[in-house]
């Protein structure tokens, strides 16, 4: 396993270096009343690379205008970023069937040019991780998993309005930013949380009676929303505790890949009996001297892939 990027361990203002990702889609109601029309909505997640603080924005569609509007709301409340990191579009290809719109959006040259130009006006640099390498963006992938996995279970088949969904998301954001990062000293048992970096003290929730043991048909509409937030907290905080254990992996070193090596590229969408072979033409090393990314020339073109997607063909 490689060293953490410098942005993860360098002291900086919260959200100065930010990772960004989308989650969804979720159905929302366009109006109240009987038989309302529904539409898709998406969650735009921003995560601070240094403090792991999370900011959630709800967007109504997958357009560059909607993203830039969400980004403007984000920087208006959290401050201007210096660097924004996001997935490469090919990371969505594995789930192309259910994320086809998102896949087209990120691969759209017009979208990328418009967003990059708009961010460049504020001296914000936009960086992409290597193609088909979601583990390079593990920080925001973990944030998306925390939000989406339990949100779908507590909301269930209930369709909320845009305002109601936004209310639930902001409360979930406070829950995620209350997680303990470390303790300050042996004498002080109050843990350091991402909220300390945002507002200087832990987040506090408005006292609400528990509704987890009350049948849903006896809850008012507002209490139903609070039931979703309390259910999210009950599921997520127990799961988060189990992730605080150390999980060592990728301890064994292997020889570095080098130009001229013949490799097989792991592609999930290939038909049976088809193998995508290529020859490495260039490599990119990390700060520790280990090769992390390679450029591979194949019969179908040249690809940039992380070494986890490459398997060396034995020559002898």
N, C-alpha and C positions, 0 to 999 in steps of 0.2 A: 504494500500500500504506500502510495506516495505521500510526501509532506503536504500539509494544508497550504492553500494559496496564501500569499502574503496579506491579502485583504481580510482573511479570516482571523489573523492573529495580530494585526497592526491596530494601534489605538486610533480611533477616528470617531467623528460625530455619528450618532445613530442614523442609519440609512444613508450615510455618505456613499457607501458601496452597497448596492442593492441587487438582489436576485428577483426575477420576475417570472411568473408562470400563470397559466390559465387553468381553471377547473370547471367542470360542468359537462353538458348543459343541465339546467334545472328549469322546470316549468313554473311560470308565475302567471297570476291572473292580471288581466289588463284593467279590470274594473270589479266592483263589488256587485252583489245581487245574485239572482238566479241565472244559471247557465252563462257565466261570463266567458269571454274569449280568453284563451291562454296563449302564451308566447314563451320562447326560450330566453334564458338569462344565463350569464356566466360569472364566475368569480375570478377577479384579477387579484393575484396574491403578490405582495411585495414583502421580502424578508431581508433584514439587515444582515450583512455578511459577518459583522463583528459581534453584535449583541444577540443575534437570533430573534430579534423582535419582529413581529408579523403585523402587517397592515392589510386589511381586506377591503376590496372595492367591488361593488356589484355593477356589472355592465349589461346593457340590454341587447347588444348584438356584437358580432365579430367584424368590426370595421376599424380602420385606422382612426377615424374620428372618435369612436367610442373609447378606444384605448387611450388616445391622447387626452380626452376629457377626464378619464379615470386617473391618468397620470398627473394631470393638473390638480385634481382634488388631493391626490396623495402628497405632492410637493408643497401644496399650500398649507397642509397640516403638519407635515414631517420635515420640511426643509428641502432645499435643492440637493440633488445627488451629483456625485462626480462621475460614477461609473454605474452602468446598468448591465447585468448579465442575464442571459436568457437561453432557452433551449434552441438548438438548431431544428429546422422544420422536419428533418427526417426522423426525429424522435417520435413523431406522431404516426408514422406509417404503420407501426405494429397494430394500432387500434384505428386503422383507417375507416372501418365501417361505421363506428359510432362517433369518430372525431373527424369526419371528412371535411366539415366546414373549417374547423380549427387548423387542419393540415393545409388546406388551400390558403388560408389567411397567412400563415407563417412563411409559406413558400412563395407568396406573391411578391414580385419585385416592386410593384407600386406601393404596397404596404410598407415594405422594408425601407424603401427610399423616403417615403413621406415621414415615417416615424423617426428615422435616423436624422433626416434634415431638420425636423422640428426640435429634436433633442440637442443637435449640434449647435443650434442658435443659443442655447443656454450653457454651452460648453460641457455637455453631458456626453460621455463616450458610451457607445452601445457595443457590447461584446457578445459573441456567440460561442458556445461550447462546441467541441468537435461533433460531427454528425454521428448519429446512432450511438451516442455515449451518454445516456441519462445519468450514469453514476458521477459524471463530472458536475452535475447540478443536484447532487444529493441533498443540499440544504433546502432548496425550494421544493424538491420532490417530497421530502419528509413533511414539509408544511402542508402541501396539497393533500397528502395522504391523511394527515391529522384532521384536516377540515372536512374533506369529502367523505371519508370512510364512515364517520359517525353521524355527520349531518344527514346523509341519506337514510340512516336508521332511525333517527329521532324525528325527522320530518315525515318520512314514509310517503304515503300517497297523498298527503295533504298538499294542496296547491295554495301558496301564499301570494299576496300582492307584492309589488315591488317594495313598498315601504315596510311591510311586515318582514320580508326576507332580509332587507337591509338592517332592520332592528335586531333580528336574530344573529346576523353575521357580526355586527359590532360587539354584541355580548360574547360571542364565541371568540372574537379577537382578544377581548379582555381575559377570557379564560386561558387562551394559549400564551398570552404574555405574562401570566401569573406563575408559570412553571418555574421551579427553582433551578438555577444554573450552578450555584455553589454556595457554601457558607462563607461569611466574611471572616469569622474567627471562631476559635473553640468556645469562647465565652458567649458569643452572640449566636443564638440558634435561629435568628431570622435570616432566611436565605436571600441571596442576591437573585433578582429576577429581571427579565427584559423590561418590565415596567419601571424599574429604578432608573434605567438609562433614558426612558421617554419622559416621565413626569417627576422623577426624583424620589418616588416612594411607591410602595405596592399598590396595585389597583384594588379598589374595594367595590363590591357589588351592593346595590340597594337591597336591604333585607326583604326577602320574600318568603312567605310560608311554602314549605315543600308541597308539591302537587303530584309527586311520583306515585303515591299510593291512592290517589283519587281517580275514579273512573273518568275517562275522557268525556263521556256524555254529560257529566256533571260540572265540567269546567266552562267558565266563560271564555270568550275568544282571546282576551288578554292572558288569562291564566294558561290557556292552551299553548301560547307562544313561550311563556315562562317554563312550562313543562318540557318543551323541546330543549331549551337551554340547560335546564337541570339534568335532563337525560343525557345531553352531550357531555356535561361535566362528569357525571357518574361513570360513563363508559370510558371517556378519554383519560381521566386522571389515573384510573387503575391501570390502563394500558401503558401510560407514560412511565409509571414507576418501574415497570418491568424492563423498560429500555435503558435504564440508568446503569445496568450491568455492563461491564466491559465485554466487547465482542471482538477478539482479535481475529484478523483474517489477512490473507495475502502476505504471510510472513516469509514464505519460501522464495528465494530469488532464482530467476532463470536468466539465461544469456540474453543480452540486448538484441533486438532485431536490428538488421543492418540492410542497407541498399543491396539489392540483388537476391535477397531471400525470396523463395517461392512460397506463397501462403494461400490458404483457403479463407475466403471471407464468409463469415456467418451471416446469412440472409434468411429471415424467416419466411419470405414469400416465394421462394424458389419452388418449381414443380418437382415431383419425384425424379430421381436419378440425375438431377442437374446440380453441378458443383461450380461455384464461382471462384476460379483460380486467378491469381494475379502475381505480379512481381513488385516488390517494394522499390520505389525510386527515391524516396527521401524519408527521413525520420525526424521527430521532434522530441527533444529530451527535456525532462524536468530539471529543477534546480539541484536535484540529487544525482544527476547524471544518468538516470534511468529513462529509457525510451518509453513514452506514454502514447504517442500518436504517430501514425505512419501514413505516407501517401502511397497508394497501391495502383498500379496500372494494370487494367484488365482489357479483355477484348471488347468490352462494352463501354470503356471510358476510364477515367482516372478518379479514384475515390479517396477521401480522407477518412480514416477510421481509427478508433482507439484500439490498443493492442488486445483488449478483451474480446474484440470481434474478429481477431485474426488467429489462425492456427498454422504453424509452420509445417510445410511438407518435408518429411525426412528425405534427404538426398542420398544417403548411403546407410 
